Amino acid sequence: MASAAASSGSRRLPNPRLTGLGSGLFCSVAMFLLGCLDQLLFGASPAVYGVLFLLVCVLTALWVRGGDVLSAPVVLPIAFAVGLLPVAEGGGGLLGRLMGLVTGLATQAGWLYGGTLLAAAIVLVRRVRWVRDRQRRG
């Protein structure tokens, strides 16, 4: 009996509960690192970056704790911009990098909106369930 519980427990996915600030830090750091990885492995592929952003959106929306769940759709666009820094093409200097960032934000807006809307849908479902659970208990 104990071995069955231990084997099923070892196969479970991690279930961290991040605060609002923690979710912002998680998705910003994750997107920056994934942007660097995209730059190194795929030559700054916007499609790869977009798919990775969708994954981070889902994880952030699932891992933020119930009381802070509404912060997830707010921090995701910031994380998208942070992660776009190593991916954005730009000329030399600060202004060239800034222009590359603005261009990347404009051309990759579909990924940005799609990921944010996906996270918002997950968050709204979680929030409704959280409120119903609190009403039942209280």
N, C-alpha and C positions, 0 to 999 in steps of 0.2 A: 504494500500500500504506500509506504513512504517512498519507495523507489519510483513509483508511478507519478507521485506528486513532484518529486525532484526532477524527473525527466521532463515533465510538462512545464515546470517552472524554468528550466534552463533553455527552453525553446522560445520563450516569450520575448517579444521585442522590448527594448527599453521604453520606459514610460516616465520620462522626467516631467516635472512640473516647474515651468519657468515663470518668473514674475514678469511684469510688463517690461521692466528694464532688462531683465535677463533675456527675454525673447528678442529685444532689440539688439543686444550685444551678440546673441547667438547668430541671428540671421545676418547681421552686418559682417561679422568675422567670417562666417561660413561663405557668404557671397564673395568677399574679398579673396579668400583662399581658393575658392572655386574659379574665380576670374583669373587668378594667377595660374592655376592648373590648366584652364582653357587656353590661356596664352601660350603656355609651354608645350602642351600636347597637341592642340588643334589649331594653333596659329590664330587665336582670337576669333573663333567661329561664333557668330551671333546665335545661330540655332542651338548649338551646344549650351551656350550660356543661358538661353531662354529656357531650355528643358531643365537645366540645373536649378534655375530660379523657381520653376514650378514645383520641383521637389522640395526646395527649402520653404516655399510658401506652405505646402501641405504639412511639413514637419513642424513649422512654427505654429500653425493654427491648431495642430493636435497637441503640442507639448506645452503651450501656455496654460497656466492654471485657470480654473473657472472664474475666479474673481477678476482676473486681468485679461480675460479673453478678448475684449473689445480693442485692446491695444495692438493686436497682431496685424490687422489691415493697415494700421497707421505706420508701423515701423518698416513694413515690407518695401514700400517705394524708396525709402531712405537706403535700405540695404541694397536695393537694385542699383542705385546710383553709386554707392560705395564699391560694389563689386564690379561695376562697369569701368572703374578707373584703370585697372591693368588691361582691360579688353579694348578700350576705346583707342581708335587710331588717332594719332595727332602728330603734328610736327614737333620741332624742337621747342623747348621752353614751356613755361607755365601756360601761356595763352594758347599754344598749339594743343596742349593736353586738355585745356578747358573747352576748346572748340570741338575736339574729338568727343568729349563727354556729352556736350550738348547735342551733337549730331547723333551719337549713340542713343541718347534718351529719345530723340525724335524718331529715329528709324526703328527702334525696338519697343515702341510704345505698346504694340499688341501684346508682347510678352509681359510687359509691366502691368497692363490692365487685366490681362487674363489671369495672371498669378494672384493679383490683389483681389479680383472678384472670386476666384476659387477659394482663397483663404477667408474672404468675407462670408461666403456661403457656409463653409465649415464652422466658422466662428458663430454665425447666427444659430445654426442647429445646436451647437454645444451650449450656447447661452440660454436658449429656450429650455433645453433639458436641465441645465443647472438651476434655472429659476423654478421650474416645476419640482425638482427634487427638494429645493429649499422650502417651498410652500408645503409640500407633503410632510416634511420633518417639523416645520414650525407651525 
